[in-house]
Amino acid sequence: MKVDPKDGKCRECGGQLHITDADDATMTVECAECLKSYLVETDAFNDGAMFYYPEVMAQLMRGGSDENDQ
């Protein structure tokens, strides 16, 4: 799932982040530009864990990635 740049950018290069995995405490993000990958908290994007985290968990439960996240 892509992270809206207004909500968060790569801490290494400022590039577009993609959430690639999640568990009960963290989400794994990867930068589309520098390919750095790191863990962030579930509310890392100032959404109170109410948008990105539930969406990523739902995608994982469905067994795939967001088809619009190509």
Biotite code that builds the C-alpha atoms (Angstrom):
import biotite.structure as struc

atoms = struc.array([
    struc.Atom([0.000, 0.000, 0.000], chain_id="A", res_id=1, res_name="MET", atom_name="CA", element="C"),
    struc.Atom([1.365, 3.393, -0.952], chain_id="A", res_id=2, res_name="LYS", atom_name="CA", element="C"),
    struc.Atom([1.724, 6.073, 1.715], chain_id="A", res_id=3, res_name="VAL", atom_name="CA", element="C"),
    struc.Atom([0.506, 9.498, 0.664], chain_id="A", res_id=4, res_name="ASP", atom_name="CA", element="C"),
    struc.Atom([3.607, 11.761, 0.591], chain_id="A", res_id=5, res_name="PRO", atom_name="CA", element="C"),
    struc.Atom([1.777, 14.351, 2.703], chain_id="A", res_id=6, res_name="LYS", atom_name="CA", element="C"),
    struc.Atom([1.504, 11.701, 5.442], chain_id="A", res_id=7, res_name="ASP", atom_name="CA", element="C"),
    struc.Atom([5.051, 10.373, 5.323], chain_id="A", res_id=8, res_name="GLY", atom_name="CA", element="C"),
    struc.Atom([8.199, 10.064, 3.245], chain_id="A", res_id=9, res_name="LYS", atom_name="CA", element="C"),
    struc.Atom([11.359, 7.971, 3.415], chain_id="A", res_id=10, res_name="CYS", atom_name="CA", element="C"),
    struc.Atom([13.557, 9.076, 6.286], chain_id="A", res_id=11, res_name="ARG", atom_name="CA", element="C"),
    struc.Atom([16.650, 8.309, 4.189], chain_id="A", res_id=12, res_name="GLU", atom_name="CA", element="C"),
    struc.Atom([15.913, 10.070, 0.896], chain_id="A", res_id=13, res_name="CYS", atom_name="CA", element="C"),
    struc.Atom([12.420, 11.597, 1.104], chain_id="A", res_id=14, res_name="GLY", atom_name="CA", element="C"),
    struc.Atom([11.016, 9.153, -1.456], chain_id="A", res_id=15, res_name="GLY", atom_name="CA", element="C"),
    struc.Atom([7.619, 7.458, -1.766], chain_id="A", res_id=16, res_name="GLN", atom_name="CA", element="C"),
    struc.Atom([6.944, 4.807, 0.884], chain_id="A", res_id=17, res_name="LEU", atom_name="CA", element="C"),
    struc.Atom([5.082, 1.545, 0.406], chain_id="A", res_id=18, res_name="HIS", atom_name="CA", element="C"),
    struc.Atom([3.819, -0.481, 3.361], chain_id="A", res_id=19, res_name="ILE", atom_name="CA", element="C"),
    struc.Atom([4.860, -4.051, 2.636], chain_id="A", res_id=20, res_name="THR", atom_name="CA", element="C"),
    struc.Atom([3.956, -5.891, 5.852], chain_id="A", res_id=21, res_name="ASP", atom_name="CA", element="C"),
    struc.Atom([2.406, -5.403, 9.281], chain_id="A", res_id=22, res_name="ALA", atom_name="CA", element="C"),
    struc.Atom([1.923, -7.178, 12.574], chain_id="A", res_id=23, res_name="ASP", atom_name="CA", element="C"),
    struc.Atom([0.236, -6.273, 15.849], chain_id="A", res_id=24, res_name="ASP", atom_name="CA", element="C"),
    struc.Atom([2.803, -3.583, 16.731], chain_id="A", res_id=25, res_name="ALA", atom_name="CA", element="C"),
    struc.Atom([4.629, -2.428, 13.595], chain_id="A", res_id=26, res_name="THR", atom_name="CA", element="C"),
    struc.Atom([4.436, -1.902, 9.861], chain_id="A", res_id=27, res_name="MET", atom_name="CA", element="C"),
    struc.Atom([7.293, -2.518, 7.445], chain_id="A", res_id=28, res_name="THR", atom_name="CA", element="C"),
    struc.Atom([7.819, 0.238, 4.898], chain_id="A", res_id=29, res_name="VAL", atom_name="CA", element="C"),
    struc.Atom([10.038, 0.280, 1.817], chain_id="A", res_id=30, res_name="GLU", atom_name="CA", element="C"),
    struc.Atom([11.109, 3.294, -0.192], chain_id="A", res_id=31, res_name="CYS", atom_name="CA", element="C"),
    struc.Atom([10.337, 3.105, -3.905], chain_id="A", res_id=32, res_name="ALA", atom_name="CA", element="C"),
    struc.Atom([13.421, 5.199, -4.692], chain_id="A", res_id=33, res_name="GLU", atom_name="CA", element="C"),
    struc.Atom([16.324, 4.112, -2.456], chain_id="A", res_id=34, res_name="CYS", atom_name="CA", element="C"),
    struc.Atom([14.806, 0.700, -1.572], chain_id="A", res_id=35, res_name="LEU", atom_name="CA", element="C"),
    struc.Atom([15.560, 1.122, 2.152], chain_id="A", res_id=36, res_name="LYS", atom_name="CA", element="C"),
    struc.Atom([13.226, -0.903, 4.331], chain_id="A", res_id=37, res_name="SER", atom_name="CA", element="C"),
    struc.Atom([12.475, -0.272, 7.997], chain_id="A", res_id=38, res_name="TYR", atom_name="CA", element="C"),
    struc.Atom([9.864, -0.713, 10.715], chain_id="A", res_id=39, res_name="LEU", atom_name="CA", element="C"),
    struc.Atom([7.515, 2.039, 11.858], chain_id="A", res_id=40, res_name="VAL", atom_name="CA", element="C"),
    struc.Atom([4.818, 2.120, 14.514], chain_id="A", res_id=41, res_name="GLU", atom_name="CA", element="C"),
    struc.Atom([1.219, 1.532, 13.457], chain_id="A", res_id=42, res_name="THR", atom_name="CA", element="C"),
    struc.Atom([0.418, 5.236, 13.903], chain_id="A", res_id=43, res_name="ASP", atom_name="CA", element="C"),
    struc.Atom([3.576, 6.527, 12.204], chain_id="A", res_id=44, res_name="ALA", atom_name="CA", element="C"),
    struc.Atom([1.657, 8.545, 9.628], chain_id="A", res_id=45, res_name="PHE", atom_name="CA", element="C"),
    struc.Atom([-0.314, 10.737, 12.064], chain_id="A", res_id=46, res_name="ASN", atom_name="CA", element="C"),
    struc.Atom([-3.561, 8.903, 11.392], chain_id="A", res_id=47, res_name="ASP", atom_name="CA", element="C"),
    struc.Atom([-3.984, 7.409, 14.865], chain_id="A", res_id=48, res_name="GLY", atom_name="CA", element="C"),
    struc.Atom([-3.599, 3.967, 13.274], chain_id="A", res_id=49, res_name="ALA", atom_name="CA", element="C"),
    struc.Atom([-7.075, 4.421, 11.782], chain_id="A", res_id=50, res_name="MET", atom_name="CA", element="C"),
    struc.Atom([-6.322, 4.386, 8.036], chain_id="A", res_id=51, res_name="PHE", atom_name="CA", element="C"),
    struc.Atom([-3.081, 2.748, 6.917], chain_id="A", res_id=52, res_name="TYR", atom_name="CA", element="C"),
    struc.Atom([-2.832, 0.004, 9.543], chain_id="A", res_id=53, res_name="TYR", atom_name="CA", element="C"),
    struc.Atom([-6.378, -1.418, 9.129], chain_id="A", res_id=54, res_name="PRO", atom_name="CA", element="C"),
    struc.Atom([-6.100, -1.266, 5.326], chain_id="A", res_id=55, res_name="GLU", atom_name="CA", element="C"),
    struc.Atom([-2.782, -3.123, 5.295], chain_id="A", res_id=56, res_name="VAL", atom_name="CA", element="C"),
    struc.Atom([-4.041, -5.727, 7.765], chain_id="A", res_id=57, res_name="MET", atom_name="CA", element="C"),
    struc.Atom([-7.161, -6.269, 5.624], chain_id="A", res_id=58, res_name="ALA", atom_name="CA", element="C"),
    struc.Atom([-4.984, -6.718, 2.524], chain_id="A", res_id=59, res_name="GLN", atom_name="CA", element="C"),
    struc.Atom([-2.821, -9.243, 4.353], chain_id="A", res_id=60, res_name="LEU", atom_name="CA", element="C"),
    struc.Atom([-5.879, -11.160, 5.529], chain_id="A", res_id=61, res_name="MET", atom_name="CA", element="C"),
    struc.Atom([-7.134, -11.295, 1.927], chain_id="A", res_id=62, res_name="ARG", atom_name="CA", element="C"),
    struc.Atom([-3.784, -12.810, 1.026], chain_id="A", res_id=63, res_name="GLY", atom_name="CA", element="C"),
    struc.Atom([-2.493, -10.202, -1.375], chain_id="A", res_id=64, res_name="GLY", atom_name="CA", element="C"),
    struc.Atom([-1.500, -6.682, -2.136], chain_id="A", res_id=65, res_name="SER", atom_name="CA", element="C"),
    struc.Atom([-3.718, -3.808, -3.102], chain_id="A", res_id=66, res_name="ASP", atom_name="CA", element="C"),
    struc.Atom([-4.494, -4.234, -6.790], chain_id="A", res_id=67, res_name="GLU", atom_name="CA", element="C"),
    struc.Atom([-4.364, -0.419, -7.131], chain_id="A", res_id=68, res_name="ASN", atom_name="CA", element="C"),
    struc.Atom([-0.852, -0.344, -5.668], chain_id="A", res_id=69, res_name="ASP", atom_name="CA", element="C"),
    struc.Atom([0.964, -1.255, -8.867], chain_id="A", res_id=70, res_name="GLN", atom_name="CA", element="C"),
])
